[in-house]
Amino acid sequence: MADRVHPSESSPSPDPPPQSTPNPPEKSLPPAGTYVIQIPKDQIFRHPSPDNARRYHKYISRKPRRSSRCCCWFLSLAALLILLLAIAAGIFYLVFRPEAPSYSVQNISITGFNVSSEPPISPGFNVTVRAENPNKKISIYYEKDSSVRVYHSDVNLCNGVLPAFHQPSRNVTVFQTKLKGSGIVLTSAVRETLLNQQRQGNIPLELKLKAPVKIKVGSVKTWTITVKVSCDVTVDKLTAASKIVSNDCDFSVRLW
């Protein structure tokens, strides 16, 4: 009987030797130093960081400062004050009906003004002025330190002052003032012009008057106000017997 031959168990095959994994190539590092990174400006504003976004919302949502409230109070107070002044001015006008005074030159007497004589000349002017106060409840106090001047072709011929006086309401006051010039030198052109105007009987002069006044309304007197009067006067000759051909006066006031 033949022997059975059993297959012999195969011995386990040895594990294959582990394969070494190659290391990845190392990246080259930039040299040490300071670098500037540029980011587009639109990305900075379009995509703020959360921290910056919180700060922005906190800034726009906070309450106005106290200075803004003070400014609003100041503007409101100023508007109220202007309104009250306008109301007071309206009441004043309705009660007192103020009217501007009027002025005119009544007469001019001239001496020592000989255009044909050699310069210098020292002319004298005796000027009569009419002042009318048409107001019913307002009087005018003409103070000292006034001035009156007469010009021809922008040449100051003589100077003087007004008398200080009180003009009551609804009053017409006529006063005279003497003006004197000294050492006046006229150019040949001005002298020739004056000679031609004398032959024509039409000599234009300019009288400028400035006076400090105080206005009394009822029992209240104002601060000092400056009154300015400018008169364009034309005379027929430069003598004591001169006559006024035309007379036009303008009136203005400087409150401060």
PLY file of the C-alpha trace (Angstrom):
ply
format ascii 1.0
element vertex 256
property float x
property float y
property float z
element edge 255
property int vertex1
property int vertex2
end_header
0.00 0.00 0.00
1.40 3.06 -1.12
2.12 5.77 1.33
0.04 8.94 1.15
2.01 11.92 0.56
0.57 14.95 2.32
1.45 18.26 0.91
3.78 20.05 3.18
2.64 23.35 4.54
4.42 26.14 2.85
6.42 28.30 5.15
5.22 31.91 5.31
7.04 34.16 2.94
9.04 36.90 4.62
7.62 40.49 4.55
9.12 42.70 1.95
11.58 45.18 3.31
10.04 48.62 3.99
10.56 51.13 1.29
11.87 54.48 2.33
9.67 57.46 1.29
11.72 60.22 -0.19
11.47 63.55 1.72
9.82 66.41 -0.21
12.21 68.99 -1.41
12.62 71.79 1.08
11.29 75.22 -0.03
13.84 77.93 -0.21
13.17 80.66 2.37
13.62 84.33 1.45
16.47 86.10 3.09
15.77 88.00 6.30
14.73 91.67 5.89
11.82 94.17 5.83
9.12 93.73 3.19
6.21 95.97 2.09
2.98 94.24 1.14
0.73 96.29 -1.15
-3.02 95.71 -0.98
-5.42 97.39 -3.43
-7.15 100.38 -1.85
-10.63 99.36 -2.98
-10.29 96.04 -1.15
-9.37 97.79 2.07
-12.51 99.96 2.06
-14.78 97.28 0.64
-13.80 94.54 3.03
-13.01 96.09 6.43
-11.93 93.82 9.16
-14.58 92.92 11.78
-12.80 94.99 14.38
-12.79 98.07 12.15
-16.41 97.47 11.17
-17.46 97.47 14.84
-15.59 100.71 15.45
-17.22 102.34 12.42
-20.77 101.39 13.47
-20.07 102.56 17.02
-18.78 105.91 15.67
-21.79 106.63 13.43
-24.34 105.53 16.04
-23.07 107.58 18.97
-25.00 110.67 20.11
-24.11 114.22 19.00
-21.73 116.07 21.20
-22.72 118.74 23.63
-21.14 121.46 21.47
-23.75 120.80 18.75
-26.55 121.38 21.25
-24.91 124.59 22.44
-24.63 125.81 18.84
-28.34 125.13 18.27
-29.22 127.04 21.44
-27.07 129.97 20.36
-28.66 130.14 16.90
-32.13 129.97 18.40
-31.32 132.76 20.85
-29.89 134.93 18.06
-32.99 134.39 15.92
-35.23 135.30 18.86
-33.21 138.45 19.52
-33.46 139.54 15.87
-37.21 138.94 15.96
-37.61 141.03 19.11
-35.55 143.87 17.61
-37.68 143.82 14.48
-40.85 143.99 16.57
-39.43 146.86 18.65
-38.45 148.75 15.49
-41.93 148.28 14.07
-43.58 149.55 17.26
-41.18 152.52 17.34
-42.06 153.45 13.77
-45.80 153.14 14.36
-45.67 155.27 17.52
-43.19 158.01 16.58
-43.31 158.02 12.75
-39.70 159.26 12.40
-38.80 161.44 9.42
-35.35 162.46 8.22
-34.40 166.10 8.77
-33.78 168.25 5.69
-31.02 170.75 4.98
-30.48 173.51 2.41
-28.06 176.39 1.82
-29.90 179.72 1.95
-27.09 182.16 1.19
-23.34 182.32 0.51
-21.30 185.50 0.87
-17.73 185.26 -0.47
-14.78 187.57 0.24
-11.09 187.54 -0.66
-11.57 185.27 -3.65
-9.90 187.08 -6.54
-9.05 184.51 -9.17
-6.95 187.01 -11.15
-4.62 187.77 -8.24
-1.38 185.93 -7.69
-1.53 182.89 -5.40
-1.85 182.08 -2.60
-5.33 183.36 -1.72
-7.27 183.39 1.56
-10.98 183.28 0.75
-13.74 183.71 3.32
-17.24 182.22 3.09
-20.23 183.25 5.17
-22.73 180.40 4.75
-26.36 180.39 5.88
-27.85 176.92 6.39
-31.49 175.99 6.98
-32.19 172.85 9.05
-35.72 171.48 9.42
-36.85 168.86 11.93
-40.29 167.62 10.80
-40.75 165.07 13.61
-43.52 165.49 16.15
-41.92 163.63 19.11
-38.22 163.71 18.24
-35.74 166.51 18.96
-32.11 166.86 17.85
-29.08 167.99 19.85
-26.20 169.26 17.68
-22.97 168.70 19.61
-19.50 170.22 19.38
-16.63 169.00 17.14
-18.53 169.57 13.88
-16.91 170.57 10.59
-17.95 172.48 7.45
-15.86 172.58 4.26
-16.28 174.15 0.83
-14.66 172.61 -2.26
-14.19 173.49 -5.90
-12.72 170.91 -8.30
-11.67 168.83 -5.26
-9.72 171.80 -3.86
-10.51 172.60 -0.22
-11.16 176.37 -0.23
-12.13 177.00 3.42
-13.10 175.35 6.72
-15.33 176.11 9.68
-17.61 174.67 12.36
-21.31 174.64 13.18
-22.73 176.21 16.33
-23.89 173.76 19.00
-27.64 174.04 19.56
-30.81 172.11 20.38
-33.49 171.78 17.74
-36.89 170.87 19.17
-39.54 168.88 17.37
-41.31 170.45 14.39
-38.78 173.25 14.21
-36.89 175.13 11.48
-33.52 176.59 12.51
-31.50 178.93 10.29
-27.90 179.46 11.36
-24.81 181.10 9.91
-21.28 179.81 9.97
-18.12 181.61 8.91
-15.52 179.64 6.99
-11.96 180.74 6.38
-9.25 179.56 4.00
-5.55 180.37 4.19
-2.69 179.91 1.74
-4.82 178.33 -1.00
-2.83 177.76 -4.20
-4.85 177.14 -7.36
-3.32 175.55 -10.42
-3.43 177.42 -13.71
-6.02 174.98 -15.03
-8.35 175.55 -12.02
-7.94 179.32 -12.29
-8.77 179.24 -16.00
-11.85 177.12 -15.26
-13.02 179.55 -12.56
-12.59 182.53 -14.89
-14.71 180.86 -17.57
-17.39 179.90 -15.03
-17.50 183.47 -13.67
-18.08 184.84 -17.16
-20.94 182.37 -17.56
-22.35 183.16 -14.08
-22.34 179.47 -13.17
-19.73 178.46 -10.53
-20.28 175.02 -8.91
-19.24 174.57 -5.30
-19.53 171.62 -2.94
-20.32 172.10 0.74
-19.67 169.18 3.10
-21.06 169.29 6.62
-20.42 166.74 9.38
-21.90 167.08 12.86
-22.22 164.78 15.90
-25.82 164.77 17.14
-27.95 163.07 19.77
-31.57 162.18 19.13
-34.08 162.55 21.95
-37.17 160.35 21.64
-39.65 161.19 24.38
-37.50 161.21 27.51
-34.75 158.93 26.12
-31.61 160.36 24.49
-29.54 158.21 22.17
-25.79 157.86 21.89
-23.84 160.20 19.61
-24.73 159.82 15.93
-22.78 161.39 13.06
-24.83 163.37 10.53
-23.30 164.03 7.12
-24.72 166.58 4.67
-23.35 167.12 1.17
-24.69 170.08 -0.84
-24.03 170.89 -4.50
-24.39 174.68 -4.67
-24.00 176.85 -7.77
-23.41 180.61 -7.42
-23.28 183.33 -10.05
-20.11 185.09 -8.81
-17.36 184.89 -6.19
-18.19 188.08 -4.30
-20.08 189.20 -1.22
-23.12 189.84 -3.44
-23.17 186.32 -4.89
-26.52 184.64 -5.45
-27.37 180.95 -5.36
-28.39 179.59 -8.78
-29.07 175.98 -7.71
-28.95 174.06 -4.45
-29.22 170.29 -3.84
-28.36 168.58 -0.52
-28.07 164.90 0.42
-28.33 163.60 3.97
-26.79 160.48 5.53
-26.30 159.09 9.04
-23.58 156.95 10.62
-24.97 155.23 13.69
-21.65 154.09 15.25
0 1
1 2
2 3
3 4
4 5
5 6
6 7
7 8
8 9
9 10
10 11
11 12
12 13
13 14
14 15
15 16
16 17
17 18
18 19
19 20
20 21
21 22
22 23
23 24
24 25
25 26
26 27
27 28
28 29
29 30
30 31
31 32
32 33
33 34
34 35
35 36
36 37
37 38
38 39
39 40
40 41
41 42
42 43
43 44
44 45
45 46
46 47
47 48
48 49
49 50
50 51
51 52
52 53
53 54
54 55
55 56
56 57
57 58
58 59
59 60
60 61
61 62
62 63
63 64
64 65
65 66
66 67
67 68
68 69
69 70
70 71
71 72
72 73
73 74
74 75
75 76
76 77
77 78
78 79
79 80
80 81
81 82
82 83
83 84
84 85
85 86
86 87
87 88
88 89
89 90
90 91
91 92
92 93
93 94
94 95
95 96
96 97
97 98
98 99
99 100
100 101
101 102
102 103
103 104
104 105
105 106
106 107
107 108
108 109
109 110
110 111
111 112
112 113
113 114
114 115
115 116
116 117
117 118
118 119
119 120
120 121
121 122
122 123
123 124
124 125
125 126
126 127
127 128
128 129
129 130
130 131
131 132
132 133
133 134
134 135
135 136
136 137
137 138
138 139
139 140
140 141
141 142
142 143
143 144
144 145
145 146
146 147
147 148
148 149
149 150
150 151
151 152
152 153
153 154
154 155
155 156
156 157
157 158
158 159
159 160
160 161
161 162
162 163
163 164
164 165
165 166
166 167
167 168
168 169
169 170
170 171
171 172
172 173
173 174
174 175
175 176
176 177
177 178
178 179
179 180
180 181
181 182
182 183
183 184
184 185
185 186
186 187
187 188
188 189
189 190
190 191
191 192
192 193
193 194
194 195
195 196
196 197
197 198
198 199
199 200
200 201
201 202
202 203
203 204
204 205
205 206
206 207
207 208
208 209
209 210
210 211
211 212
212 213
213 214
214 215
215 216
216 217
217 218
218 219
219 220
220 221
221 222
222 223
223 224
224 225
225 226
226 227
227 228
228 229
229 230
230 231
231 232
232 233
233 234
234 235
235 236
236 237
237 238
238 239
239 240
240 241
241 242
242 243
243 244
244 245
245 246
246 247
247 248
248 249
249 250
250 251
251 252
252 253
253 254
254 255
